[in-house]
């Protein structure tokens, strides 16, 4: 069996376990369903993922919930979204893993219908970046799980400076220089009117009142 097929089988096992427990994992909170119930169930799911070597042993339940599951879900939903845009309906493009994922989410779910309503989890789940579902190191026997040594490609959002602060600072400097120049010009006019014995104009009189 190829490593690709091994990973495929592991994801199927992983999704099967999630499907069996989806009422607890994704159900609405109630008197019978608390946050701790969900956490404990996700820990169970994480143990399964570790036991089948889908993730390495150092990965905790939050990684399984927020990265492995989220990326599987995003991958399936992206295909549905693209199918809607192209009008293909998604037929012939969904894998068995995609179909299982969508069955778990629910075909009539607001997420699938495009209403943008997320799962009912007490705290907003950490949105994973567009990191591909990591393929942990596959041991030839398919039974041993060691720490993953594979490097994961991550997309980093680079924030570029727009230079707006510099533009505002430069504009403020120019405004200050203009005010200084205007005051100096008015001062000269005021001194000239004084030397010539002329009455102060409206502007020079205001200048005199402000700076005397």
C-alpha positions in Angstrom: 0.0 0.0 0.0 1.4 3.4 -1.0 1.9 6.2 1.6 -0.8 8.2 -0.1 -3.3 5.3 0.3 -2.2 4.9 3.9 -2.9 8.6 4.6 -6.3 8.3 2.8 -7.3 5.3 5.0 -6.3 7.2 8.1 -8.4 10.2 7.2 -11.3 7.9 6.6 -10.9 6.4 10.1 -10.6 9.9 11.6 -13.7 11.1 9.9 -15.7 8.0 10.8 -14.9 8.7 14.5 -15.9 12.3 14.2 -19.2 11.3 12.4 -20.0 8.9 15.3 -19.6 11.7 17.8 -20.8 14.7 15.8 -23.8 15.3 18.0 -21.5 16.0 20.9 -18.7 17.7 19.0 -20.9 20.1 17.1 -24.2 20.1 19.0 -25.7 23.2 20.6 -24.9 23.7 24.3 -27.6 22.6 26.7 -28.1 21.3 30.2 -27.0 17.9 29.0 -24.1 19.2 26.7 -21.4 21.3 28.3 -18.2 22.7 27.0 -16.2 20.1 29.0 -18.2 17.3 27.2 -17.0 18.6 23.9 -13.4 19.0 25.1 -13.3 15.4 26.4 -14.7 14.1 23.1 -12.1 16.0 21.1 -9.4 14.6 23.3 -10.8 11.1 22.4 -10.7 12.0 18.7 -7.1 13.2 19.1 -6.1 9.9 20.7 -7.6 8.1 17.7 -5.7 10.4 15.3 -2.5 9.7 17.2 -3.1 5.9 17.4 -3.5 5.7 13.6 -0.6 8.0 13.0 -2.6 10.7 11.3 -0.9 13.2 13.7 2.3 12.8 15.7 2.1 12.2 19.4 3.1 15.7 20.4 0.0 17.2 18.8 -2.8 17.9 21.2 -6.6 17.9 20.8 -6.8 21.6 19.9 -4.5 20.9 16.9 -6.7 18.1 15.8 -9.9 20.2 16.1 -8.5 23.5 14.8 -6.2 22.3 12.1 -6.8 18.7 10.9 -10.6 18.9 11.0 -10.8 22.5 9.9 -8.6 22.0 6.9 -10.6 18.9 5.8 -13.8 20.9 6.1 -12.3 23.9 4.3 -11.0 21.8 1.4 -14.5 20.2 0.9 -16.3 23.5 1.2 -13.9 25.2 -1.2 -14.7 22.6 -3.9 -18.4 23.2 -3.3 -18.0 27.0 -3.6 -16.0 26.7 -6.8 -18.6 24.3 -8.2 -21.3 26.8 -7.5 -19.3 29.6 -9.3 -18.6 27.5 -12.3 -22.0 25.8 -12.4 -20.6 22.3 -12.4 -22.6 21.3 -9.3 -19.6 19.6 -7.8 -20.3 16.2 -9.4 -17.2 14.2 -10.2 -14.9 16.4 -8.2 -15.5 15.4 -4.6 -13.4 12.7 -3.1 -14.7 10.1 -0.6 -13.1 12.2 2.1 -14.9 15.4 0.9 -18.2 13.6 0.9 -17.7 12.2 4.4 -16.7 15.7 5.6 -19.8 17.3 4.1 -22.0 14.6 5.6 -20.7 15.5 9.0 -21.2 19.2 8.5 -24.6 18.6 7.0 -25.6 19.3 3.4 -28.4 21.6 4.6 -26.0 23.4 7.0 -25.9 27.2 6.8 -22.2 26.8 6.2 -22.8 24.8 3.0 -25.7 27.1 2.0 -23.4 30.1 2.1 -25.0 31.9 5.1 -21.7 32.1 6.9 -22.9 30.7 10.2 -20.2 28.8 12.0 -20.5 25.8 14.3 -22.0 26.3 17.7 -18.9 26.2 19.9 -18.8 28.2 23.1 -15.6 30.1 22.2 -14.9 31.1 18.6 -12.6 28.4 17.3 -9.1 29.5 16.2 -9.2 29.9 12.5 -6.4 28.0 10.9 -4.4 29.6 8.2 -4.3 28.1 4.8 -1.9 25.4 5.9 -2.4 22.2 4.0 -3.4 19.1 6.1 0.0 17.9 7.3 1.0 14.5 6.2 2.8 13.0 9.1 5.8 10.8 8.5 4.5 7.4 7.5 6.4 4.4 9.0 6.7 1.5 6.5 4.9 -0.8 8.9 2.1 1.7 9.3 2.0 1.2 13.1 4.7 3.3 14.7 4.2 7.0 15.3 7.2 9.2 15.9 7.6 13.0 16.1 7.0 14.5 12.8 10.2 15.8 11.0 8.5 17.1 7.9 8.5 20.8 7.3 5.1 22.4 6.9 4.6 25.2 4.4 2.8 28.1 6.0 1.5 31.2 4.3 2.4 34.3 6.2 0.4 37.4 5.7 2.8 40.2 5.0 1.6 43.6 6.2 2.9 46.3 4.0 3.2 49.9 5.2 0.9 52.2 3.3 2.9 55.3 4.1 -0.2 57.1 5.3 1.6 58.2 8.5 4.5 59.7 6.6 2.1 61.5 4.3 0.1 63.0 7.2 3.3 64.0 9.0 4.6 65.7 5.9 1.3 67.5 5.3 1.3 68.8 8.9 4.9 70.1 8.5 3.8 72.0 5.4 0.8 73.5 7.2 3.0 74.7 10.1 5.5 76.2 7.7 2.7 78.0 5.9 1.3 79.4 9.1 4.8 80.6 10.1 5.3 82.3 6.8 1.9 84.0 7.0 2.6 85.3 10.5 6.0 86.6 9.4 4.4 88.4 6.4 1.7 89.9 8.6 4.4 91.1 11.1 6.3 92.8 8.3 3.1 94.5 7.2 2.4 95.6 10.7 5.9 97.1 11.1 5.6 98.9 7.8 2.3 100.4 8.8 3.8 101.6 12.1 6.8 103.1 10.4 4.6 105.0 7.9 2.1 106.1 10.5 -0.7 104.3 8.8 -3.7 102.8 10.7 -3.5 99.1 11.2 -5.5 97.0 8.8 -8.0 94.4 9.9 -5.4 91.6 9.7 -2.4 93.5 11.2 -4.6 94.8 14.0 -5.6 91.2 14.9 -1.9 90.2 14.7 -1.0 93.1 17.1 -3.7 92.1 19.5 -2.6 88.5 19.5 1.2 89.0 19.8 1.6 92.1 21.9 
